[in-house]
Amino acid sequence: MPPVNKSDPTPKETADQVAKTFFGVDSDEASQKKAIRQLLLGVVECAVLIPLLFYLRFGEVGGLGWGTTVFFVFYCLLAAIGLYFRSRSEYHTPVRLLGDWLDRIGAFWLVCCIFGPLLGWMITSALPLTVASWRGLYGIRVFLAIGLPLLTALPLTRYLRGKATLIALPILVVVTMLPIWSVVNVSRDLWEGPVVRRVLASDALELYLQNTDQSLGSVK
């Protein structure tokens, strides 16, 4: 496809507009420093308050509580990093934005990293896990949390050039690993399969996914 039309805003112009609209950052350094300080303070507040609120409400933090905490902590961190390097053009990629179909796929990378594992968790929580369905449901969850983030991250690697690599590569790797980390136990159960265990206070046997602590029902 041809290069991006000249009338389209550049990535720098888009970043400046986002910084001004959502974070109140103008061209002056003072407003940028203020916004970064607020975001870093938000990291600490989210890391402390969100698990505390989940514990006070439900008696435990749980997977959803920790996932929510990680989401807001990394949101504040990534926003602060983006604002800090926004005006430091030597750390911007020297590769011109191509605007092709690969860029359109890469544009969904962060969305997939956030909502992929969330959607997978919702599917496996809403639908019953049975002997017949658990492999399909766990397979969908693994694809949403591992497959989609990896597929959408690959097109972004072509912009890892020059000093931009020092910043962009760690962010790309760490953020992509977060949804993967969220389904480690699901992946282990897919690989190992269920085991047979005896139900407590009973002679009945059941199929059990030991890594995700899920029962698939009694063995007939």
Residue pairs with C-beta under 8 A, 6 or more apart in sequence:
1 98
1 99
1 100
1 101
3 96
3 98
3 99
4 97
4 98
4 99
8 99
9 17
10 97
11 92
11 97
12 86
12 89
12 92
15 82
15 86
16 27
16 86
19 25
19 32
19 35
19 82
19 83
19 86
20 26
23 35
23 39
23 79
23 83
24 31
24 35
25 31
25 32
25 35
25 83
25 86
29 87
32 83
32 84
32 86
32 87
35 80
35 83
36 80
36 83
36 84
39 76
39 77
39 79
39 80
39 83
40 76
40 80
42 72
42 76
43 73
43 76
43 77
43 80
46 69
46 72
46 73
46 76
47 69
47 73
50 65
50 68
50 69
50 72
51 61
51 65
51 66
51 69
54 60
54 61
54 62
54 64
54 65
54 68
55 61
55 65
58 65
61 69
63 121
63 182
64 121
67 117
67 118
67 121
67 182
70 178
71 114
74 175
74 178
78 171
78 175
81 167
81 171
85 91
85 92
85 167
90 163
91 163
91 164
91 166
91 167
92 164
93 159
93 160
93 161
93 162
93 164
93 168
94 161
94 162
94 164
95 158
95 159
95 161
97 103
102 155
102 158
103 155
105 151
105 152
105 155
106 152
106 153
106 154
106 155
106 156
108 148
108 152
109 149
109 152
109 153
109 156
109 176
110 175
112 144
112 148
112 149
112 151
112 152
112 179
113 149
113 175
113 176
113 178
113 179
114 179
116 144
116 145
116 148
116 149
116 179
117 141
117 144
117 145
117 179
117 182
117 183
119 144
120 140
120 141
120 142
120 143
120 144
120 145
120 183
121 141
121 182
123 137
123 140
123 141
123 144
124 137
124 138
124 140
124 141
124 186
127 133
127 137
129 137
129 209
129 214
129 216
130 216
130 217
131 194
131 207
131 216
131 217
134 194
134 209
134 214
134 216
135 190
138 186
138 189
138 190
139 190
141 183
141 186
142 183
142 186
142 187
142 190
145 179
145 180
145 182
145 183
145 186
146 179
146 180
146 183
146 187
149 176
149 179
149 180
150 176
150 180
153 172
153 176
156 168
156 172
157 172
159 168
160 168
160 169
160 172
185 211
185 212
186 211
186 212
188 211
189 209
189 210
189 211
189 212
189 214
192 210
192 211
194 207
194 208
194 209
194 210
194 216
195 207
195 208
195 210
196 205
196 206
196 207
196 208
196 219
197 205
197 206
197 208
198 204
198 205
198 206
199 205
199 206
199 218
204 218
204 219
205 218
205 219
206 215
206 216
206 217
206 218
206 219
207 215
207 216
207 217
207 218
207 219
208 214
208 215
208 216
209 215
209 216
